[in-house]
């Protein structure tokens, strides 16, 4: 439905220049919204901009003018016939399942680019389906928005979590959702997303990469070309690990066991929870190796890579080990990784046939 401005309006003009549809103008004591031009900002962003910038939140939905998502998009196309819509855009056949990608997210551009490449890969593979995102690390949103970024990717995927995403899909009348956790391992984030209100929709889940045991051995094999030689250069895998609920770290402990049993001076560490880094630092120092090759198991590493691991401060892993180091961050480029998610999504979609 279109928005209207209530009597709380201060006539501060904050909203007028922010309206992408040029629907707001001065109406005397308060500003007014042209309902024929208001799309709730659908087509441009995920939420009404006038409400975001109003210091007293005077804009409110006009309940006398109920409009569906499709009606708002039709209005948007009339106003912007030559433009391409952005935000949470749902264009495909409603009878087909929506592919919902649930990820931790990234607060830095390199990490965002990794996710964007996976987004493009999945959209190309499943062209008849809407592909949407739920970003679970919502604590990053404030930093992104502070630098003027209210979305991910060039196609401007909105910054919303799984709870908000499912509510929006249900409001649009969607009935089928194929939810793929685009994560390396299970976590509190993935468990929370499995418990959100589905609003009566048929929501089917496919789990993170390491939820399938064959991927634990498979990724070690796939990463062999990145290993150090074990004599001059030690290899240290890096998993994010769990802040709590340490049972989620069992996959990393399993990888550590594989490395120690089959490779020389190859170990696994985690940023959070067991096995951690302290013991590995001592083992690397005793190994006789003169260099260290870190291999990140995180889809995006952000500050964990640039600061916690490879930073120059005294408490970084590089500084604590005291040896020349390098890091490999391209796990998402190894075919086993994206191919797993494509196969899982295929399987999810097949369940609706």
C-alpha positions in Angstrom: 0.0 0.0 0.0 1.1 3.6 -0.5 2.4 5.6 2.5 0.9 8.7 3.9 2.4 11.4 6.2 0.6 11.9 9.5 0.2 15.1 11.6 3.5 14.3 13.5 5.3 15.7 10.5 7.8 18.5 11.3 8.0 19.8 7.8 11.7 19.4 8.0 12.0 18.3 4.3 14.2 15.3 5.2 12.0 13.0 3.2 11.3 15.0 0.0 14.7 14.7 -1.6 15.1 11.1 -0.5 12.0 9.8 -2.4 13.2 7.9 -5.5 9.7 8.2 -7.1 9.5 12.0 -6.5 6.2 11.3 -4.7 6.7 13.7 -1.8 6.0 17.4 -1.8 5.1 20.2 0.6 1.4 20.3 1.5 1.2 23.3 3.8 1.8 22.5 7.4 2.9 18.9 6.6 4.3 17.2 3.6 2.2 14.9 1.5 2.7 11.8 -0.5 1.2 11.2 -4.0 -0.3 7.7 -3.7 -0.1 7.3 -7.5 3.7 7.6 -7.3 4.4 5.8 -4.0 5.7 2.2 -4.3 6.9 1.9 -0.7 10.3 2.2 -2.4 9.8 -1.3 -3.9 11.9 -1.3 -7.1 14.7 0.7 -5.5 15.2 -0.6 -2.0 13.8 -3.0 0.7 12.1 -0.5 2.9 10.4 3.0 2.6 13.2 5.6 2.6 10.9 8.4 3.9 10.3 6.4 7.1 14.0 5.7 7.5 15.0 9.4 7.4 12.0 10.9 9.3 13.1 12.0 12.8 9.5 11.4 14.1 8.5 8.5 11.9 5.5 10.4 10.5 5.1 8.3 7.3 2.7 5.4 7.8 1.1 2.8 5.5 -2.2 4.2 4.1 -4.5 1.3 5.1 -7.2 2.8 2.9 -5.1 1.8 -0.2 -4.1 -1.8 0.1 -1.7 -2.8 -2.7 0.0 -6.1 -3.3 3.7 -6.5 -4.2 2.7 -7.1 -7.9 0.6 -3.9 -7.9 3.4 -1.9 -6.5 5.9 -3.3 -9.0 3.4 -2.5 -11.8 3.3 1.1 -10.6 7.1 1.2 -10.4 7.4 0.0 -14.0 5.0 2.6 -15.2 7.1 5.3 -13.4 10.5 3.9 -14.6 9.9 2.1 -17.9 13.6 2.1 -18.8 15.1 1.2 -15.4 16.0 -2.1 -13.9 14.5 -2.8 -10.4 16.8 -3.4 -7.4 16.2 -4.5 -3.8 14.2 -7.6 -2.9 12.9 -8.0 -6.4 10.6 -11.0 -7.1 10.0 -11.5 -10.8 9.7 -15.2 -11.5 6.7 -17.5 -11.6 5.1 -17.6 -8.2 4.4 -21.3 -8.5 8.1 -22.0 -8.6 10.1 -22.3 -5.3 12.1 -19.2 -4.3 15.8 -20.1 -3.7 16.7 -18.5 -0.4 20.5 -18.4 0.3 21.2 -18.0 4.0 24.8 -16.8 4.8 26.8 -15.2 7.5 27.6 -12.3 5.3 30.7 -10.1 5.0 31.5 -6.5 6.0 34.3 -6.0 3.5 34.3 -5.7 -0.3 36.5 -8.7 -1.1 34.2 -10.9 1.0 31.1 -9.4 -0.7 32.7 -10.2 -4.1 33.1 -13.8 -3.2 29.4 -14.0 -2.3 28.4 -12.1 -5.4 30.2 -14.7 -7.6 28.3 -17.5 -5.9 25.1 -15.5 -6.3 25.8 -15.2 -10.1 26.7 -18.9 -10.4 23.4 -20.0 -8.7 21.2 -17.5 -10.6 22.8 -18.7 -13.9 22.2 -22.3 -13.0 18.5 -21.8 -11.9 17.3 -19.0 -14.2 13.6 -19.7 -13.7 13.7 -19.1 -9.9 14.0 -15.9 -7.8 17.2 -16.0 -5.8 17.1 -14.1 -2.5 19.4 -13.7 0.5 19.1 -13.8 4.3 22.2 -12.4 6.0 22.5 -13.7 9.6 25.4 -11.7 10.9 23.1 -8.7 11.4 25.7 -6.9 13.6 27.5 -6.0 10.4 24.5 -4.0 9.0 25.2 -0.9 11.0 28.8 -0.6 9.7 27.6 -1.2 6.1 24.8 1.3 6.3 27.1 3.9 8.0 29.1 4.0 4.8 26.0 4.3 2.7 25.5 0.7 1.8 22.1 -0.7 2.4 22.5 -3.8 0.1 24.9 -6.4 -1.2 26.1 -6.8 -4.8 25.6 -4.7 -7.9 22.0 -6.0 -8.1 21.4 -4.5 -4.6 20.3 -7.5 -2.6 18.8 -5.9 0.6 20.4 -6.4 4.0 17.8 -8.5 5.8 18.0 -11.6 7.9 16.1 -14.9 7.4 13.3 -13.9 9.7 12.6 -10.7 7.7 13.1 -12.5 4.4 10.5 -15.2 5.1 8.0 -12.6 6.2 8.5 -10.7 3.0 8.2 -13.8 0.9 5.0 -14.8 2.6 3.6 -11.2 2.2 4.2 -11.6 -1.5 2.1 -14.7 -1.6 5.0 -17.2 -2.1 4.3 -20.8 -1.0 7.6 -22.7 -1.7 11.0 -21.8 -0.4 14.2 -23.8 -1.0 16.5 -22.6 1.8 20.2 -23.3 1.2 22.6 -22.5 4.0 25.6 -21.0 2.1 28.0 -21.7 5.0 31.0 -23.9 5.6 29.7 -25.3 8.9 26.7 -25.3 11.1 26.4 -22.6 13.7 24.0 -20.7 15.9 23.2 -18.7 12.8 22.0 -21.7 10.8 20.1 -23.1 13.7 18.3 -19.8 14.3 17.3 -19.7 10.6 15.8 -23.1 10.8 13.5 -22.0 13.6 12.1 -18.8 12.1 8.4 -18.5 11.4 7.6 -19.9 7.9 4.2 -18.2 7.8 2.6 -21.4 6.5 5.0 -21.7 3.5 6.6 -24.9 2.5 10.2 -24.3 3.5 12.8 -27.1 2.8 16.4 -26.8 4.1 19.8 -27.9 2.7 22.7 -27.8 5.2 26.1 -26.2 5.2 29.1 -27.7 3.4 30.7 -29.7 6.3 27.3 -31.1 7.3 28.1 -33.9 4.8 31.0 -36.0 6.0 32.3 -36.7 2.6 33.1 -33.0 2.1 35.4 -33.1 5.1 37.8 -35.5 3.3 37.0 -34.1 -0.1 38.0 -30.5 0.8 41.3 -31.6 2.2 42.1 -33.5 -1.0 41.0 -30.5 -3.1 43.3 -28.2 -1.2 46.4 -30.4 -1.4 47.9 -28.2 -4.2 47.9 -25.3 -1.7 49.8 -27.1 1.1 53.3 -26.2 2.2 55.9 -28.9 1.7 55.9 -29.9 5.3 59.7 -29.4 5.6 60.4 -25.8 5.0 56.7 -24.7 5.2 54.1 -25.8 7.7 50.4 -25.9 6.7 47.8 -24.5 9.0 44.1 -24.7 8.1 41.9 -22.0 9.7 38.2 -22.5 10.5 36.0 -19.9 12.1 34.6 -22.1 14.8 31.8 -21.5 17.2 31.5 -18.8 19.8 29.5 -21.3 21.9 27.8 -24.7 21.3 31.2 -26.2 20.6 29.7 -29.3 19.1 29.6 -27.3 15.8 33.5 -27.6 15.8 33.5 -31.3 15.4 34.0 -31.0 11.7 37.2 -29.0 12.3 38.5 -31.5 14.8 37.9 -34.2 12.2 39.9 -32.2 9.6 42.7 -31.8 12.1 42.8 -35.6 12.7 43.0 -36.1 8.9 45.8 -33.6 8.5 47.9 -35.0 11.3 47.5 -38.6 10.2 48.3 -38.1 6.5 50.5 -35.0 6.1 53.7 -33.7 7.5 53.4 -30.6 9.7 49.9 -29.9 8.8 47.4 -28.7 11.4 44.0 -27.1 11.9 43.2 -24.1 14.1 39.9 -22.3 14.9 39.3 -18.7 15.7 36.7 -19.7 18.3 36.4 -22.8 20.3 38.5 -26.0 20.1 41.1 -26.8 18.9 42.1 -23.1 18.9 45.6 -21.7 18.0 47.7 -21.8 21.1 48.9 -25.5 20.8 49.4 -25.2 17.1 51.7 -22.2 17.5 54.0 -24.3 19.7 53.9 -27.2 17.4 54.8 -25.1 14.4 57.8 -23.6 16.3 59.0 -27.1 17.2 58.6 -28.4 13.7 61.7 -26.9 12.3 59.7 -25.2 9.5 60.8 -21.8 8.5 57.6 -20.6 7.0 53.8 -21.0 7.4 51.1 -21.4 4.8 47.6 -20.6 6.3 44.6 -22.0 4.4 41.3 -20.4 5.2 38.2 -22.6 5.4 36.0 -19.5 5.6 34.0 -18.4 2.6 34.8 -14.8 3.5 37.3 -13.9 6.1 37.3 -10.1 6.4 39.0 -8.7 9.5 39.7 -12.2 10.7 42.2 -12.6 7.9 43.6 -9.1 7.7 43.8 -8.5 11.4 43.5 -11.7 13.6 45.6 -13.9 11.4 47.8 -11.7 9.1 47.8 -8.4 11.0 51.0 -6.7 12.2 49.8 -6.2 15.8 51.6 -8.3 18.5 48.7 -10.6 19.2 48.0 -11.6 15.5 48.8 -15.2 14.6 51.5 -14.1 12.2 53.2 -12.2 15.0 52.9 -14.9 17.6 54.3 -17.6 15.3 57.2 -15.2 14.3 57.8 -16.8 10.9 57.2 -15.6 7.3 53.5 -16.3 6.5 51.1 -16.3 3.6 47.5 -17.2 3.3 45.2 -18.9 0.8 41.6 -17.7 0.8 40.1 -19.2 -2.3 38.1 -22.1 -0.9 35.1 -20.9 -2.9 37.1 -21.3 -6.1 37.6 -25.0 -5.6 35.0 -26.8 -7.7 34.0 -29.1 -4.9 32.7 -26.2 -2.9 30.2 -24.4 -5.3 29.3 -27.7 -6.9 28.1 -29.0 -3.6 25.7 -26.1 -3.2 24.4 -26.4 -6.8 23.7 -30.1 -6.2 21.9 -29.4 -2.9 19.7 -26.8 -4.5 18.9 -29.2 -7.3 17.9 -31.7 -4.7 15.7 -29.2 -2.8 13.9 -28.1 -6.0 13.2 -31.7 -7.0 11.4 -32.2 -3.7 8.7 -29.8 -4.9 8.0 -31.7 -8.1 
